[in-house]
Amino acid sequence: MNPLFLFLLFIIFMAQDKPKTLDDFRWENRIVLYFPQNSSLWTSPDDSLKQMIEERKIKYFVVSDSLISNAEIEFTPDYIKSISSKYKMGTKNSSWVLIGLDGGAKVRKEELLDWGYIFKTIDAMPMRQSEIRRKGRG
């Protein structure tokens, strides 16, 4: 086969692999959408926080001047605007939303991002309790 053809096929395959909407994460990841009042209110998670985020299967999206995420995605600018209008609650203040594995919004808060509250909320959910029990047996 032509190497150029194989390369193009590989590129197409890789492009299709990246999520294009939040629905692509359903049943795989929990979602945290954070809408900071300004981009200086976001601090990248340190290694300890990253581990807790990964353990709970969370993908976060910081929607500000640009989109920051711990997921490889291919969201269009129009889709990012639609996320803002659907979840931001019309506030000019910082706000965040926790979306469960089923794709439903579980918590909406008009405040700075609170990872401790998010972790407690997730850890109390039945699916997370099941994950913890399975991990304990493994």
N, CA, C and O atoms as CSV, one atom per row, in Angstrom:
chain,resi,resn,atom,element,x,y,z
A,1,MET,N,N,0.827,-1.196,0.000
A,1,MET,CA,C,0.000,0.000,0.000
A,1,MET,C,C,0.863,1.247,0.000
A,1,MET,O,O,2.004,1.241,0.463
A,2,ASN,N,N,0.308,2.281,-0.514
A,2,ASN,CA,C,0.968,3.576,-0.573
A,2,ASN,C,C,1.156,4.144,0.846
A,2,ASN,O,O,0.180,4.261,1.587
A,3,PRO,N,N,2.393,4.498,1.235
A,3,PRO,CA,C,2.636,5.035,2.576
A,3,PRO,C,C,1.854,6.335,2.849
A,3,PRO,O,O,1.423,6.573,3.977
A,4,LEU,N,N,1.679,7.154,1.840
A,4,LEU,CA,C,0.919,8.388,2.021
A,4,LEU,C,C,-0.535,8.072,2.362
A,4,LEU,O,O,-1.124,8.719,3.228
A,5,PHE,N,N,-1.110,7.092,1.691
A,5,PHE,CA,C,-2.474,6.667,1.963
A,5,PHE,C,C,-2.610,6.172,3.404
A,5,PHE,O,O,-3.566,6.520,4.097
A,6,LEU,N,N,-1.651,5.359,3.848
A,6,LEU,CA,C,-1.674,4.857,5.222
A,6,LEU,C,C,-1.561,5.990,6.231
A,6,LEU,O,O,-2.242,5.989,7.257
A,7,PHE,N,N,-0.705,6.947,5.937
A,7,PHE,CA,C,-0.543,8.102,6.822
A,7,PHE,C,C,-1.848,8.889,6.925
A,7,PHE,O,O,-2.269,9.254,8.023
A,8,LEU,N,N,-2.486,9.150,5.786
A,8,LEU,CA,C,-3.745,9.886,5.789
A,8,LEU,C,C,-4.834,9.105,6.524
A,8,LEU,O,O,-5.640,9.694,7.244
A,9,LEU,N,N,-4.861,7.816,6.350
A,9,LEU,CA,C,-5.815,6.974,7.047
A,9,LEU,C,C,-5.593,7.056,8.558
A,9,LEU,O,O,-6.548,7.130,9.332
A,10,PHE,N,N,-4.337,7.042,8.964
A,10,PHE,CA,C,-3.985,7.162,10.381
A,10,PHE,C,C,-4.447,8.508,10.939
A,10,PHE,O,O,-5.008,8.555,12.034
A,11,ILE,N,N,-4.224,9.598,10.209
A,11,ILE,CA,C,-4.633,10.937,10.638
A,11,ILE,C,C,-6.153,11.003,10.793
A,11,ILE,O,O,-6.658,11.547,11.776
A,12,ILE,N,N,-6.866,10.458,9.838
A,12,ILE,CA,C,-8.335,10.456,9.901
A,12,ILE,C,C,-8.808,9.653,11.109
A,12,ILE,O,O,-9.720,10.076,11.819
A,13,PHE,N,N,-8.199,8.512,11.341
A,13,PHE,CA,C,-8.563,7.679,12.483
A,13,PHE,C,C,-8.322,8.415,13.785
A,13,PHE,O,O,-9.173,8.381,14.675
A,14,MET,N,N,-7.191,9.076,13.918
A,14,MET,CA,C,-6.854,9.805,15.144
A,14,MET,C,C,-7.805,10.975,15.357
A,14,MET,O,O,-8.199,11.247,16.491
A,15,ALA,N,N,-8.176,11.662,14.303
A,15,ALA,CA,C,-9.077,12.809,14.418
A,15,ALA,C,C,-10.460,12.355,14.881
A,15,ALA,O,O,-11.117,13.066,15.643
A,16,GLN,N,N,-10.904,11.201,14.439
A,16,GLN,CA,C,-12.214,10.698,14.833
A,16,GLN,C,C,-12.220,10.215,16.270
A,16,GLN,O,O,-13.284,10.097,16.878
A,17,ASP,N,N,-11.074,9.939,16.811
A,17,ASP,CA,C,-10.951,9.384,18.141
A,17,ASP,C,C,-11.213,10.419,19.232
A,17,ASP,O,O,-11.614,10.050,20.336
A,18,LYS,N,N,-10.997,11.695,18.954
A,18,LYS,CA,C,-11.136,12.739,19.968
A,18,LYS,C,C,-12.599,13.146,20.121
A,18,LYS,O,O,-13.311,13.333,19.134
A,19,PRO,N,N,-13.040,13.283,21.381
A,19,PRO,CA,C,-14.422,13.706,21.620
A,19,PRO,C,C,-14.718,15.076,21.013
A,19,PRO,O,O,-13.880,15.978,21.018
A,20,LYS,N,N,-15.933,15.201,20.492
A,20,LYS,CA,C,-16.365,16.446,19.876
A,20,LYS,C,C,-17.466,17.135,20.673
A,20,LYS,O,O,-17.762,18.307,20.445
A,21,THR,N,N,-18.078,16.396,21.619
A,21,THR,CA,C,-19.108,16.956,22.487
A,21,THR,C,C,-18.976,16.337,23.881
A,21,THR,O,O,-18.270,15.346,24.067
A,22,LEU,N,N,-19.656,16.928,24.840
A,22,LEU,CA,C,-19.659,16.372,26.194
A,22,LEU,C,C,-20.328,14.997,26.218
A,22,LEU,O,O,-19.975,14.147,27.035
A,23,ASP,N,N,-21.290,14.782,25.322
A,23,ASP,CA,C,-21.961,13.479,25.260
A,23,ASP,C,C,-20.993,12.335,24.975
A,23,ASP,O,O,-21.266,11.189,25.334
A,24,ASP,N,N,-19.874,12.634,24.339
A,24,ASP,CA,C,-18.881,11.599,24.039
A,24,ASP,C,C,-18.216,11.049,25.305
A,24,ASP,O,O,-17.552,10.013,25.259
A,25,PHE,N,N,-18.394,11.739,26.429
A,25,PHE,CA,C,-17.804,11.291,27.700
A,25,PHE,C,C,-18.794,10.480,28.544
A,25,PHE,O,O,-18.417,9.916,29.571
A,26,ARG,N,N,-20.064,10.422,28.109
A,26,ARG,CA,C,-21.104,9.759,28.897
A,26,ARG,C,C,-20.722,8.310,29.187
A,26,ARG,O,O,-20.264,7.576,28.311
A,27,TRP,N,N,-20.924,7.925,30.440
A,27,TRP,CA,C,-20.653,6.594,30.976
A,27,TRP,C,C,-19.164,6.278,31.061
A,27,TRP,O,O,-18.789,5.184,31.482
A,28,GLU,N,N,-18.318,7.216,30.671
A,28,GLU,CA,C,-16.865,7.019,30.767
A,28,GLU,C,C,-16.245,7.953,31.802
A,28,GLU,O,O,-15.354,7.553,32.552
A,29,ASN,N,N,-16.715,9.193,31.840
A,29,ASN,CA,C,-16.111,10.208,32.712
A,29,ASN,C,C,-17.172,11.110,33.317
A,29,ASN,O,O,-18.231,11.348,32.737
A,30,ARG,N,N,-16.847,11.604,34.507
A,30,ARG,CA,C,-17.611,12.693,35.089
A,30,ARG,C,C,-17.016,13.983,34.529
A,30,ARG,O,O,-15.845,14.018,34.152
A,31,ILE,N,N,-17.807,15.020,34.475
A,31,ILE,CA,C,-17.369,16.296,33.884
A,31,ILE,C,C,-17.482,17.397,34.921
A,31,ILE,O,O,-18.468,17.472,35.654
A,32,VAL,N,N,-16.468,18.251,34.983
A,32,VAL,CA,C,-16.555,19.496,35.736
A,32,VAL,C,C,-16.350,20.624,34.741
A,32,VAL,O,O,-15.313,20.714,34.084
A,33,LEU,N,N,-17.356,21.483,34.642
A,33,LEU,CA,C,-17.267,22.683,33.820
A,33,LEU,C,C,-17.046,23.855,34.757
A,33,LEU,O,O,-17.829,24.071,35.682
A,34,TYR,N,N,-15.989,24.610,34.525
A,34,TYR,CA,C,-15.698,25.766,35.375
A,34,TYR,C,C,-15.681,27.013,34.511
A,34,TYR,O,O,-14.998,27.075,33.489
A,35,PHE,N,N,-16.446,28.001,34.942
A,35,PHE,CA,C,-16.542,29.273,34.243
A,35,PHE,C,C,-16.005,30.364,35.173
A,35,PHE,O,O,-16.785,31.016,35.867
A,36,PRO,N,N,-14.675,30.574,35.197
A,36,PRO,CA,C,-14.125,31.587,36.100
A,36,PRO,C,C,-14.495,32.991,35.624
A,36,PRO,O,O,-14.634,33.247,34.427
A,37,GLN,N,N,-14.651,33.895,36.600
A,37,GLN,CA,C,-14.969,35.283,36.275
A,37,GLN,C,C,-13.890,35.880,35.382
A,37,GLN,O,O,-14.178,36.661,34.475
A,38,ASN,N,N,-12.636,35.499,35.652
A,38,ASN,CA,C,-11.536,35.835,34.750
A,38,ASN,C,C,-10.510,34.706,34.815
A,38,ASN,O,O,-10.464,33.948,35.784
A,39,SER,N,N,-9.700,34.607,33.781
A,39,SER,CA,C,-8.796,33.455,33.653
A,39,SER,C,C,-7.758,33.371,34.763
A,39,SER,O,O,-7.187,32.301,34.971
A,40,SER,N,N,-7.493,34.452,35.481
A,40,SER,CA,C,-6.502,34.406,36.564
A,40,SER,C,C,-7.024,33.614,37.769
A,40,SER,O,O,-6.250,33.303,38.675
A,41,LEU,N,N,-8.302,33.287,37.796
A,41,LEU,CA,C,-8.872,32.520,38.905
A,41,LEU,C,C,-8.667,31.017,38.746
A,41,LEU,O,O,-9.067,30.247,39.619
A,42,TRP,N,N,-8.058,30.591,37.659
A,42,TRP,CA,C,-7.783,29.171,37.438
A,42,TRP,C,C,-6.338,28.870,37.714
A,42,TRP,O,O,-5.447,29.565,37.226
A,43,THR,N,N,-6.095,27.836,38.498
A,43,THR,CA,C,-4.752,27.335,38.761
A,43,THR,C,C,-4.723,25.870,38.357
A,43,THR,O,O,-5.589,25.096,38.767
A,44,SER,N,N,-3.747,25.486,37.566
A,44,SER,CA,C,-3.643,24.081,37.158
A,44,SER,C,C,-3.460,23.194,38.386
A,44,SER,O,O,-2.745,23.563,39.318
A,45,PRO,N,N,-4.101,22.029,38.390
A,45,PRO,CA,C,-3.987,21.120,39.529
A,45,PRO,C,C,-2.558,20.609,39.717
A,45,PRO,O,O,-1.849,20.342,38.747
A,46,ASP,N,N,-2.148,20.478,40.984
A,46,ASP,CA,C,-0.845,19.881,41.265
A,46,ASP,C,C,-0.974,18.361,41.141
A,46,ASP,O,O,-2.070,17.850,40.906
A,47,ASP,N,N,0.132,17.640,41.297
A,47,ASP,CA,C,0.142,16.188,41.083
A,47,ASP,C,C,-0.832,15.453,42.001
A,47,ASP,O,O,-1.493,14.507,41.572
A,48,SER,N,N,-0.926,15.878,43.254
A,48,SER,CA,C,-1.823,15.230,44.203
A,48,SER,C,C,-3.281,15.399,43.771
A,48,SER,O,O,-4.059,14.446,43.795
A,49,LEU,N,N,-3.636,16.616,43.379
A,49,LEU,CA,C,-4.994,16.892,42.918
A,49,LEU,C,C,-5.282,16.156,41.605
A,49,LEU,O,O,-6.381,15.637,41.407
A,50,LYS,N,N,-4.297,16.115,40.715
A,50,LYS,CA,C,-4.467,15.373,39.456
A,50,LYS,C,C,-4.802,13.916,39.722
A,50,LYS,O,O,-5.656,13.338,39.050
A,51,GLN,N,N,-4.130,13.320,40.703
A,51,GLN,CA,C,-4.376,11.920,41.038
A,51,GLN,C,C,-5.810,11.727,41.531
A,51,GLN,O,O,-6.468,10.758,41.152
A,52,MET,N,N,-6.299,12.644,42.376
A,52,MET,CA,C,-7.674,12.539,42.878
A,52,MET,C,C,-8.694,12.738,41.750
A,52,MET,O,O,-9.750,12.105,41.737
A,53,ILE,N,N,-8.366,13.614,40.816
A,53,ILE,CA,C,-9.233,13.855,39.665
A,53,ILE,C,C,-9.292,12.595,38.793
A,53,ILE,O,O,-10.373,12.166,38.390
A,54,GLU,N,N,-8.140,12.014,38.508
A,54,GLU,CA,C,-8.081,10.807,37.673
A,54,GLU,C,C,-8.779,9.628,38.344
A,54,GLU,O,O,-9.481,8.859,37.687
A,55,GLU,N,N,-8.583,9.490,39.661
A,55,GLU,CA,C,-9.187,8.385,40.409
A,55,GLU,C,C,-10.712,8.411,40.305
A,55,GLU,O,O,-11.358,7.363,40.316
A,56,ARG,N,N,-11.274,9.592,40.207
A,56,ARG,CA,C,-12.729,9.750,40.122
A,56,ARG,C,C,-13.214,9.873,38.679
A,56,ARG,O,O,-14.384,10.170,38.442
A,57,LYS,N,N,-12.341,9.651,37.736
A,57,LYS,CA,C,-12.672,9.691,36.304
A,57,LYS,C,C,-13.302,11.033,35.906
A,57,LYS,O,O,-14.348,11.079,35.258
A,58,ILE,N,N,-12.643,12.110,36.308
A,58,ILE,CA,C,-13.145,13.452,36.006
A,58,ILE,C,C,-12.375,14.050,34.835
A,58,ILE,O,O,-11.146,13.988,34.784
A,59,LYS,N,N,-13.110,14.622,33.908
A,59,LYS,CA,C,-12.537,15.466,32.866
A,59,LYS,C,C,-13.033,16.872,33.169
A,59,LYS,O,O,-14.234,17.099,33.310
A,60,TYR,N,N,-12.102,17.813,33.269
A,60,TYR,CA,C,-12.525,19.183,33.560
A,60,TYR,C,C,-12.325,20.067,32.337
A,60,TYR,O,O,-11.452,19.838,31.500
A,61,PHE,N,N,-13.167,21.077,32.274
A,61,PHE,CA,C,-13.138,22.050,31.186
A,61,PHE,C,C,-13.265,23.431,31.804
A,61,PHE,O,O,-14.284,23.754,32.416
A,62,VAL,N,N,-12.237,24.238,31.644
A,62,VAL,CA,C,-12.249,25.612,32.131
A,62,VAL,C,C,-12.586,26.479,30.924
A,62,VAL,O,O,-11.797,26.595,29.986
A,63,VAL,N,N,-13.758,27.080,30.964
A,63,VAL,CA,C,-14.248,27.873,29.841
A,63,VAL,C,C,-14.073,29.342,30.195
A,63,VAL,O,O,-14.813,29.894,31.009
A,64,SER,N,N,-13.081,29.962,29.568
A,64,SER,CA,C,-12.753,31.360,29.832
A,64,SER,C,C,-12.370,31.994,28.506
A,64,SER,O,O,-13.045,31.784,27.498
A,65,ASP,N,N,-11.286,32.772,28.498
A,65,ASP,CA,C,-10.805,33.350,27.242
A,65,ASP,C,C,-10.453,32.251,26.242
A,65,ASP,O,O,-10.591,32.418,25.030
A,66,SER,N,N,-9.998,31.133,26.780
A,66,SER,CA,C,-9.702,29.955,25.972
A,66,SER,C,C,-10.231,28.745,26.736
A,66,SER,O,O,-10.672,28.877,27.878
A,67,LEU,N,N,-10.192,27.595,26.128
A,67,LEU,CA,C,-10.657,26.373,26.782
A,67,LEU,C,C,-9.452,25.603,27.289
A,67,LEU,O,O,-8.523,25.313,26.535
A,68,ILE,N,N,-9.476,25.273,28.577
A,68,ILE,CA,C,-8.419,24.478,29.203
A,68,ILE,C,C,-9.064,23.182,29.665
A,68,ILE,O,O,-10.149,23.199,30.246
A,69,SER,N,N,-8.402,22.054,29.409
A,69,SER,CA,C,-8.975,20.771,29.791
A,69,SER,C,C,-7.882,19.739,30.027
A,69,SER,O,O,-6.759,19.876,29.543
A,70,ASN,N,N,-8.232,18.707,30.778
A,70,ASN,CA,C,-7.338,17.563,30.937
A,70,ASN,C,C,-7.717,16.451,29.959
A,70,ASN,O,O,-7.254,15.317,30.086
A,71,ALA,N,N,-8.560,16.785,28.985
A,71,ALA,CA,C,-8.975,15.828,27.955
A,71,ALA,C,C,-8.523,16.322,26.590
A,71,ALA,O,O,-8.485,17.523,26.323
A,72,GLU,N,N,-8.183,15.370,25.736
A,72,GLU,CA,C,-7.891,15.723,24.344
A,72,GLU,C,C,-9.230,15.786,23.624
A,72,GLU,O,O,-9.940,14.784,23.527
A,73,ILE,N,N,-9.566,16.954,23.125
A,73,ILE,CA,C,-10.885,17.170,22.540
A,73,ILE,C,C,-10.779,17.926,21.230
A,73,ILE,O,O,-9.739,18.493,20.894
A,74,GLU,N,N,-11.866,17.918,20.514
A,74,GLU,CA,C,-11.983,18.712,19.293
A,74,GLU,C,C,-13.324,19.430,19.310
A,74,GLU,O,O,-14.179,19.192,18.457
A,75,PHE,N,N,-13.500,20.316,20.294
A,75,PHE,CA,C,-14.719,21.105,20.391
A,75,PHE,C,C,-14.603,22.297,19.456
A,75,PHE,O,O,-13.567,22.960,19.414
A,76,THR,N,N,-15.654,22.569,18.715
A,76,THR,CA,C,-15.664,23.749,17.844
A,76,THR,C,C,-15.938,24.991,18.689
A,76,THR,O,O,-16.509,24.880,19.773
A,77,PRO,N,N,-15.543,26.163,18.214
A,77,PRO,CA,C,-15.858,27.405,18.947
A,77,PRO,C,C,-17.364,27.566,19.195
A,77,PRO,O,O,-17.766,28.031,20.261
A,78,ASP,N,N,-18.190,27.187,18.224
A,78,ASP,CA,C,-19.643,27.277,18.408
A,78,ASP,C,C,-20.126,26.329,19.508
A,78,ASP,O,O,-21.019,26.670,20.282
A,79,TYR,N,N,-19.534,25.150,19.568
A,79,TYR,CA,C,-19.935,24.202,20.608
A,79,TYR,C,C,-19.535,24.725,21.990
A,79,TYR,O,O,-20.295,24.581,22.948
A,80,ILE,N,N,-18.368,25.322,22.101
A,80,ILE,CA,C,-17.921,25.886,23.381
A,80,ILE,C,C,-18.893,26.993,23.820
A,80,ILE,O,O,-19.232,27.082,25.000
A,81,LYS,N,N,-19.335,27.825,22.890
A,81,LYS,CA,C,-20.333,28.864,23.215
A,81,LYS,C,C,-21.630,28.226,23.695
A,81,LYS,O,O,-22.268,28.724,24.623
A,82,SER,N,N,-22.018,27.121,23.061
A,82,SER,CA,C,-23.268,26.463,23.469
A,82,SER,C,C,-23.152,25.881,24.880
A,82,SER,O,O,-24.128,25.878,25.631
A,83,ILE,N,N,-21.963,25.388,25.243
A,83,ILE,CA,C,-21.739,24.898,26.612
A,83,ILE,C,C,-21.924,26.054,27.592
A,83,ILE,O,O,-22.585,25.906,28.620
A,84,SER,N,N,-21.338,27.198,27.268
A,84,SER,CA,C,-21.461,28.365,28.145
A,84,SER,C,C,-22.918,28.765,28.323
A,84,SER,O,O,-23.372,28.975,29.448
A,85,SER,N,N,-23.654,28.872,27.218
A,85,SER,CA,C,-25.033,29.322,27.358
A,85,SER,C,C,-25.902,28.295,28.079
A,85,SER,O,O,-26.849,28.674,28.768
A,86,LYS,N,N,-25.605,27.021,27.937
A,86,LYS,CA,C,-26.410,25.993,28.600
A,86,LYS,C,C,-26.103,25.871,30.088
A,86,LYS,O,O,-27.018,25.683,30.890
A,87,TYR,N,N,-24.832,25.975,30.471
A,87,TYR,CA,C,-24.435,25.661,31.841
A,87,TYR,C,C,-23.998,26.849,32.702
A,87,TYR,O,O,-23.941,26.721,33.925
A,88,LYS,N,N,-23.695,27.973,32.114
A,88,LYS,CA,C,-23.122,29.075,32.899
A,88,LYS,C,C,-24.146,29.758,33.799
A,88,LYS,O,O,-23.758,30.494,34.706
A,89,MET,N,N,-25.390,29.545,33.585
A,89,MET,CA,C,-26.465,30.078,34.417
A,89,MET,C,C,-26.623,31.586,34.275
A,89,MET,O,O,-27.229,32.215,35.142
A,90,GLY,N,N,-26.104,32.179,33.223
A,90,GLY,CA,C,-26.266,33.603,32.988
A,90,GLY,C,C,-25.546,34.508,33.955
A,90,GLY,O,O,-25.742,35.723,33.925
A,91,THR,N,N,-24.724,33.950,34.807
A,91,THR,CA,C,-24.029,34.764,35.810
A,91,THR,C,C,-22.760,35.388,35.252
A,91,THR,O,O,-22.144,34.856,34.328
A,92,LYS,N,N,-22.386,36.499,35.814
A,92,LYS,CA,C,-21.106,37.120,35.472
A,92,LYS,C,C,-20.036,36.711,36.485
A,92,LYS,O,O,-18.849,36.969,36.283
A,93,ASN,N,N,-20.465,36.071,37.575
A,93,ASN,CA,C,-19.540,35.581,38.596
A,93,ASN,C,C,-18.993,34.215,38.194
A,93,ASN,O,O,-19.483,33.591,37.253
A,94,SER,N,N,-17.981,33.764,38.913
A,94,SER,CA,C,-17.450,32.420,38.690
A,94,SER,C,C,-18.522,31.394,39.041
A,94,SER,O,O,-19.279,31.569,39.996
A,95,SER,N,N,-18.573,30.326,38.259
A,95,SER,CA,C,-19.532,29.253,38.528
A,95,SER,C,C,-18.966,27.937,38.009
A,95,SER,O,O,-18.046,27.917,37.192
A,96,TRP,N,N,-19.535,26.843,38.500
A,96,TRP,CA,C,-19.122,25.531,38.030
A,96,TRP,C,C,-20.297,24.563,38.061
A,96,TRP,O,O,-21.285,24.767,38.767
A,97,VAL,N,N,-20.156,23.505,37.273
A,97,VAL,CA,C,-21.192,22.475,37.161
A,97,VAL,C,C,-20.505,21.115,37.200
A,97,VAL,O,O,-19.487,20.902,36.541
A,98,LEU,N,N,-21.072,20.199,37.980
A,98,LEU,CA,C,-20.629,18.804,37.998
A,98,LEU,C,C,-21.646,17.988,37.213
A,98,LEU,O,O,-22.841,18.024,37.509
A,99,ILE,N,N,-21.175,17.259,36.220
A,99,ILE,CA,C,-22.017,16.400,35.391
A,99,ILE,C,C,-21.621,14.951,35.668
A,99,ILE,O,O,-20.445,14.593,35.600
A,100,GLY,N,N,-22.607,14.132,35.979
A,100,GLY,CA,C,-22.357,12.738,36.327
A,100,GLY,C,C,-22.071,11.860,35.123
A,100,GLY,O,O,-22.129,12.306,33.977
A,101,LEU,N,N,-21.762,10.611,35.404
A,101,LEU,CA,C,-21.472,9.645,34.343
A,101,LEU,C,C,-22.641,9.504,33.376
A,101,LEU,O,O,-22.444,9.202,32.199
A,102,ASP,N,N,-23.867,9.723,33.876
A,102,ASP,CA,C,-25.058,9.581,33.038
A,102,ASP,C,C,-25.313,10.810,32.162
A,102,ASP,O,O,-26.254,10.823,31.368
A,103,GLY,N,N,-24.480,11.838,32.306
A,103,GLY,CA,C,-24.634,13.043,31.489
A,103,GLY,C,C,-25.527,14.097,32.103
A,103,GLY,O,O,-25.717,15.159,31.511
A,104,GLY,N,N,-26.081,13.834,33.272
A,104,GLY,CA,C,-26.958,14.803,33.935
A,104,GLY,C,C,-26.193,15.727,34.863
A,104,GLY,O,O,-25.213,15.321,35.487
A,105,ALA,N,N,-26.647,16.980,34.954
A,105,ALA,CA,C,-26.031,17.944,35.876
A,105,ALA,C,C,-26.401,17.556,37.305
A,105,ALA,O,O,-27.582,17.439,37.631
A,106,LYS,N,N,-25.406,17.359,38.150
A,106,LYS,CA,C,-25.621,16.936,39.534
A,106,LYS,C,C,-25.552,18.109,40.501
A,106,LYS,O,O,-26.322,18.174,41.459
A,107,VAL,N,N,-24.632,19.035,40.254
A,107,VAL,CA,C,-24.462,20.204,41.125
A,107,VAL,C,C,-24.135,21.403,40.254
A,107,VAL,O,O,-23.358,21.306,39.304
A,108,ARG,N,N,-24.747,22.547,40.594
A,108,ARG,CA,C,-24.423,23.828,39.965
A,108,ARG,C,C,-24.169,24.814,41.086
A,108,ARG,O,O,-24.994,24.961,41.987
A,109,LYS,N,N,-23.041,25.484,41.036
A,109,LYS,CA,C,-22.695,26.460,42.080
A,109,LYS,C,C,-22.189,27.736,41.437
A,109,LYS,O,O,-21.450,27.709,40.452
A,110,GLU,N,N,-22.603,28.851,42.015
A,110,GLU,CA,C,-22.096,30.151,41.588
A,110,GLU,C,C,-21.046,30.577,42.601
A,110,GLU,O,O,-21.320,31.343,43.525
A,111,GLU,N,N,-19.839,30.064,42.407
A,111,GLU,CA,C,-18.725,30.314,43.319
A,111,GLU,C,C,-17.439,29.826,42.654
A,111,GLU,O,O,-17.469,29.255,41.563
A,112,LEU,N,N,-16.322,30.057,43.320
A,112,LEU,CA,C,-15.049,29.529,42.830
A,112,LEU,C,C,-15.090,28.005,42.881
A,112,LEU,O,O,-15.820,27.420,43.680
A,113,LEU,N,N,-14.313,27.383,42.036
A,113,LEU,CA,C,-14.258,25.923,41.965
A,113,LEU,C,C,-13.821,25.356,43.307
A,113,LEU,O,O,-12.842,25.821,43.891
A,114,ASP,N,N,-14.546,24.350,43.800
A,114,ASP,CA,C,-14.276,23.747,45.104
A,114,ASP,C,C,-14.087,22.243,44.919
A,114,ASP,O,O,-15.044,21.472,44.990
A,115,TRP,N,N,-12.837,21.836,44.681
A,115,TRP,CA,C,-12.554,20.417,44.434
A,115,TRP,C,C,-12.957,19.550,45.615
A,115,TRP,O,O,-13.453,18.441,45.412
A,116,GLY,N,N,-12.760,20.020,46.847
A,116,GLY,CA,C,-13.136,19.232,48.029
A,116,GLY,C,C,-14.616,18.896,48.024
A,116,GLY,O,O,-15.000,17.755,48.281
A,117,TYR,N,N,-15.442,19.880,47.735
A,117,TYR,CA,C,-16.893,19.667,47.669
A,117,TYR,C,C,-17.243,18.720,46.514
A,117,TYR,O,O,-18.101,17.848,46.651
A,118,ILE,N,N,-16.577,18.902,45.399
A,118,ILE,CA,C,-16.814,18.036,44.234
A,118,ILE,C,C,-16.472,16.589,44.579
A,118,ILE,O,O,-17.251,15.685,44.277
A,119,PHE,N,N,-15.318,16.356,45.206
A,119,PHE,CA,C,-14.911,14.993,45.553
A,119,PHE,C,C,-15.891,14.368,46.542
A,119,PHE,O,O,-16.264,13.206,46.385
A,120,LYS,N,N,-16.318,15.127,47.567
A,120,LYS,CA,C,-17.287,14.602,48.546
A,120,LYS,C,C,-18.596,14.234,47.858
A,120,LYS,O,O,-19.184,13.193,48.150
A,121,THR,N,N,-19.048,15.083,46.950
A,121,THR,CA,C,-20.292,14.834,46.236
A,121,THR,C,C,-20.174,13.571,45.393
A,121,THR,O,O,-21.060,12.717,45.421
A,122,ILE,N,N,-19.088,13.453,44.646
A,122,ILE,CA,C,-18.888,12.265,43.805
A,122,ILE,C,C,-18.776,11.017,44.661
A,122,ILE,O,O,-19.381,9.991,44.350
A,123,ASP,N,N,-17.997,11.100,45.749
A,123,ASP,CA,C,-17.772,9.920,46.597
A,123,ASP,C,C,-19.054,9.418,47.258
A,123,ASP,O,O,-19.123,8.261,47.672
A,124,ALA,N,N,-20.061,10.271,47.360
A,124,ALA,CA,C,-21.344,9.871,47.944
A,124,ALA,C,C,-22.291,9.262,46.904
A,124,ALA,O,O,-23.338,8.726,47.269
A,125,MET,N,N,-21.948,9.335,45.648
A,125,MET,CA,C,-22.816,8.825,44.581
A,125,MET,C,C,-22.748,7.298,44.523
A,125,MET,O,O,-21.682,6.715,44.722
A,126,PRO,N,N,-23.894,6.647,44.249
A,126,PRO,CA,C,-23.924,5.174,44.215
A,126,PRO,C,C,-22.908,4.554,43.247
A,126,PRO,O,O,-22.272,3.556,43.587
A,127,MET,N,N,-22.748,5.122,42.062
A,127,MET,CA,C,-21.794,4.535,41.111
A,127,MET,C,C,-20.365,4.633,41.634
A,127,MET,O,O,-19.564,3.717,41.446
A,128,ARG,N,N,-20.052,5.741,42.286
A,128,ARG,CA,C,-18.702,5.894,42.864
A,128,ARG,C,C,-18.511,4.916,44.015
A,128,ARG,O,O,-17.433,4.339,44.161
A,129,GLN,N,N,-19.542,4.720,44.835
A,129,GLN,CA,C,-19.451,3.752,45.932
A,129,GLN,C,C,-19.164,2.354,45.378
A,129,GLN,O,O,-18.385,1.590,45.947
A,130,SER,N,N,-19.806,2.045,44.269
A,130,SER,CA,C,-19.576,0.758,43.608
A,130,SER,C,C,-18.138,0.656,43.101
A,130,SER,O,O,-17.506,-0.393,43.225
A,131,GLU,N,N,-17.623,1.744,42.530
A,131,GLU,CA,C,-16.234,1.764,42.054
A,131,GLU,C,C,-15.268,1.527,43.214
A,131,GLU,O,O,-14.301,0.776,43.084
A,132,ILE,N,N,-15.539,2.172,44.343
A,132,ILE,CA,C,-14.671,2.039,45.524
A,132,ILE,C,C,-14.684,0.596,46.027
A,132,ILE,O,O,-13.639,0.038,46.361
A,133,ARG,N,N,-15.883,-0.005,46.079
A,133,ARG,CA,C,-15.978,-1.414,46.530
A,133,ARG,C,C,-15.230,-2.355,45.592
A,133,ARG,O,O,-14.523,-3.253,46.048
A,134,ARG,N,N,-15.385,-2.150,44.267
A,134,ARG,CA,C,-14.680,-3.000,43.291
A,134,ARG,C,C,-13.169,-2.843,43.435
A,134,ARG,O,O,-12.424,-3.821,43.372
A,135,LYS,N,N,-12.727,-1.601,43.629
A,135,LYS,CA,C,-11.293,-1.344,43.774
A,135,LYS,C,C,-10.749,-2.014,45.030
A,135,LYS,O,O,-9.620,-2.504,45.038
A,136,GLY,N,N,-11.552,-2.033,46.088
A,136,GLY,CA,C,-11.143,-2.660,47.354
A,136,GLY,C,C,-10.982,-4.153,47.230
A,136,GLY,O,O,-10.146,-4.753,47.905
A,137,ARG,N,N,-11.790,-4.764,46.356
A,137,ARG,CA,C,-11.707,-6.221,46.140
A,137,ARG,C,C,-10.544,-6.584,45.233
A,137,ARG,O,O,-9.990,-7.681,45.321
A,138,GLY,N,N,-10.168,-5.626,44.335
A,138,GLY,CA,C,-9.154,-5.899,43.314
A,138,GLY,C,C,-7.811,-5.842,43.855
A,138,GLY,O,O,-6.841,-6.049,43.125
